[in-house]
């Protein structure tokens, strides 16, 4: 799907993604963790936890810390800002993020990370 000069890949229906949880999706060959927050915002970042060394972020605990939506890695519990990918526990570490949106009840993610 192309919208506003940006290509999106359909990941799942928003109703299939439980609030405060994530799923791992393959987007153009990349493992992307897609999250739905308590207020129905969707965020996408790399599924790979650089500290734990495994693709596990989609299974992390979703919440807020100081008003920042984040996911805590299930391995060592480092928190990653869902908006920026920045590690809240180690400012030297971050994970790539992806643009994500919801259109007509479908969660869409752009291929190609925004940075790390």
N, C-alpha and C positions, 0 to 999 in steps of 0.2 A: 504494500500500500504506500502511495506517495502522497504526502501532504506538505504544502508550503515548502517545496524543494527538498524535503527530507523523506527518506525512505524508512518505513517502519515495518517490523516483522510482528505478526500477531503471535502472542505468547499463550494467552488463555483468556477466558472470560473473567471479568472482575468478580462475579459471584462465585467463581470456583477458587478464588484466592481468599482464604480466611484472614480476617483482620488480625494485625500484629503477628503476621507470619510471612514466610517466603517460600519460593519455589525456585528450582534450578531449571533454566531453559537453555537450549542450544540456539544461539542467534548468530547466523552466518559463521558457524564453526567455533564460536566462542562460548564458554560456560558463563552464563550471566545469572546472577541471583536477583530475583525480582520480588519486591516486598510491597505489602499493603499495610499502611499504618492505621491506627484507630480512627482517624478522620478521613479515611478512604483515599489518601494520597498514595501514589505508586512511585517507587524508586527502583533503580536498577544499578547494580555495581558488579564488578567481577566476583565470581563465586570463590575465587582462590584467596585463601588466608595466607598472606606472606609470612606471618610470624609462625603459624602452625604448620605451614608447608603442605596444605591439603585444600582441596576444593570443597569446603564445608560451610561457607558463610550463609547459604540459603537455609541451613538448619539451625542458625543462631536464634537467640532470643531478641525480639524486637521491642523497643520501648523508647523512652525519652530520657535524656540526661541534661539537666539545665536548659530545658526547652529544645534540645537538639534531638531530632529523630535519629536513632542509631540501631545497629545490630551488634550484639555481643557474640564473638566467635565461640562456637561450642567447644573448641579445644582449650584455649588459654584465657578466654573471656575478655580479650581486648575489644573495645567498642569502636565501631567505624560509623562515622557520620553518613547517613544514607543520602544526603544531598551532595556531599563533596568527596566522599571516599576517604577523608582524613581520619587517621587513627586518633581517637580521643585520649589514648593512654601513652602514645609515643608519637610526638609531632614529626618525627623523621620518617614515619611509615604512612603510606596511603595505598588505596586500591583504585583502579580505574572505575569511572562511572559511565553510565549510558543515559541518553535521553529516554524517558518513558512517559507515556500518556495513556489516557483511556478515551476511546471513541466508540460510541454506540455499544457500550458495555464490554468492549474488548480491550485488554491490556496490550499496548503496542510498545516495542522497544526498537531503537535505532541500532543498526549494526555499527561497529566501530566505537571504541571507547573515547571518552573526552579527555583522558589524561590519567596520570598516576603520581 
